[in-house]
Amino acid sequence: MGLGSNIEEPAAQLRRACTALAALPNTRLVAVSSVYESLPMGPSDQPPFLNACAQIETTTKPAALLTALLEIEAAMGRVRKRHWGERCIDLDLLFYGNTVLQSEALTLPHLGLYERDFVLRPLAELLGDEYLMPNGVDIGTLLQSCPAHGLKLSSAQLHTGETPGNAL
């Protein structure tokens, strides 16, 4: 699960999102990565983003999980003003095991997953550089070839008290 925020106290927004993820039915929040700061991918007239990844175990099917994520975003006040613009919270279903899915509402694995350091770095922290992604390439190799987005480790903390597991 990818988490991002760049307005309205981003670190607090990420913590609220983690609490909401942990409260989802049939879902267990296994671990949360460190927080990383990155330059925005979209319009440059917005603040930097804070990004993290959350590892969950769930029996909820992908489409229903996406619906739950969109409901969390709405409850937290997300307003979609412009493409890749500022947002108080962004929750992305990055992948669901090795499921490959393409529908109008959901594409798995997430488009752009393999080219975004602000997603791959926290994933590597949770799963390890050797973890094989759904495309069969390990995270470490993907990180070596993806463009940089001014990524740096943030001092913000999202501790869950859990330890990393194997499901994301």
Secondary structure, DSSP 8 states (H G I E B T S, - for coil): -EEEE-SSSHHHHHHHHHHHHHTSTTEEEEEE---EEE--SS-SSS--EEEEEEEEEE-S-HHHHHHHHHHHHHHTT----STT---S-EEE----TT--EE-SS-EES-TTGGG-HHHHHHHHHHH-TT-B-TTS-BHHHHHHHS-----EE-S-----S----S--
